[in-house]
């Protein structure tokens, strides 16, 4: 029997990889694979944003921080009261960090965001 949630997740991951744009961080382009982390943003064919992180590093986890600013008329699949997310993407894994979509199709919407990541061999997130 096919798991619908798994099928939907795989569809969104493939959509991000094939039609999303790889994100540059600073002056470094992550498509070179220098640290094994690739970040994809899908805006084309989606009325909003999907953010996918792929960790191809063999030995380290990617600790990912995402912050959404200025969300207006936008629905976020995951959020806290401050619109911030922390995630660990294990070695040789990929994960959709967030999907953001327009709430009301007849109104414009605004999405601002920033993110950063670090690589570490630890299996947990240290918080202050």
JOURBEL-V296236 format. One record per residue. N is the residue number from 1. RES is the residue in one small letter. PHI is phi in degrees with one decimal (none if undefined). NEAR is the number of other C-alpha atoms within 12 Angstrom. Layout:
# JOURBEL-V296236
n={N;N}
res={RES;RES}
phi={PHI;PHI}
near={NEAR;NEAR}
This chain:
# JOURBEL-V296236
n={1;2;3;4;5;6;7;8;9;10;11;12;13;14;15;16;17;18;19;20;21;22;23;24;25;26;27;28;29;30;31;32;33;34;35;36;37;38;39;40;41;42;43;44;45;46;47;48;49;50;51;52;53;54;55;56;57;58;59;60;61;62;63;64;65;66;67;68;69;70;71;72;73;74;75;76;77;78;79;80;81;82;83;84;85;86;87;88;89;90;91;92;93;94;95;96;97;98;99;100;101;102;103;104;105;106;107;108;109;110;111;112;113;114;115;116;117;118;119;120;121;122;123;124;125;126;127;128}
res={x;x;x;x;x;x;x;x;x;x;x;x;x;x;x;x;x;x;x;x;x;x;x;x;x;x;x;x;x;x;x;x;x;x;x;x;x;x;x;x;x;x;x;x;x;x;x;x;x;x;x;x;x;x;x;x;x;x;x;x;x;x;x;x;x;x;x;x;x;x;x;x;x;x;x;x;x;x;x;x;x;x;x;x;x;x;x;x;x;x;x;x;x;x;x;x;x;x;x;x;x;x;x;x;x;x;x;x;x;x;x;x;x;x;x;x;x;x;x;x;x;x;x;x;x;x;x;x}
phi={none;-84.0;-83.5;-62.6;-61.7;-64.9;-64.2;-64.2;-62.0;-63.9;-61.5;-65.7;-63.3;-64.0;-60.4;-64.4;-68.0;-80.5;-115.9;-79.3;-104.3;-74.2;-94.1;-92.9;-116.9;63.5;-94.5;-97.3;-94.2;-79.4;-77.0;-78.9;72.9;-62.9;-117.2;88.2;-106.4;-120.2;-122.0;-118.0;-115.5;-108.3;-121.4;-71.0;68.7;-141.9;-86.3;156.4;-150.5;-124.2;-115.4;-118.2;-117.3;-117.7;-104.7;-94.6;-67.5;-76.6;-122.7;-127.4;-89.4;-100.0;-98.0;-113.9;-118.5;-128.1;-133.7;-101.0;-119.0;58.4;-74.2;-126.5;56.4;-127.8;-105.1;-106.9;-65.9;-140.7;-166.5;-119.3;-64.8;-101.8;59.0;-123.3;-133.0;-125.2;-141.7;-115.7;-105.4;-63.5;-55.4;58.8;-134.3;-131.7;-149.2;-79.7;-76.8;-159.6;-119.2;-125.7;-134.1;-71.8;-74.2;-118.5;-64.9;-86.4;-117.8;-72.4;-140.0;-129.7;-134.0;-119.9;-156.3;-146.1;-157.4;-153.6;-148.0;-134.6;-104.1;-154.1;-89.4;-76.2;-100.0;-143.2;-96.5;-89.0;-113.6;-73.7}
near={5;7;9;10;10;12;13;14;21;18;16;30;30;21;25;35;29;18;20;25;24;27;27;20;18;10;7;15;19;24;22;16;18;13;25;29;40;37;39;37;35;32;25;17;16;19;24;30;35;38;41;39;44;38;35;27;25;20;20;25;31;37;32;35;26;30;28;32;19;15;25;20;20;28;25;29;21;24;21;13;11;14;26;23;27;27;31;32;38;29;26;20;23;32;33;37;37;36;31;32;28;24;19;15;13;9;12;16;21;22;26;18;23;22;29;23;30;23;28;23;18;17;17;18;22;11;8;3}
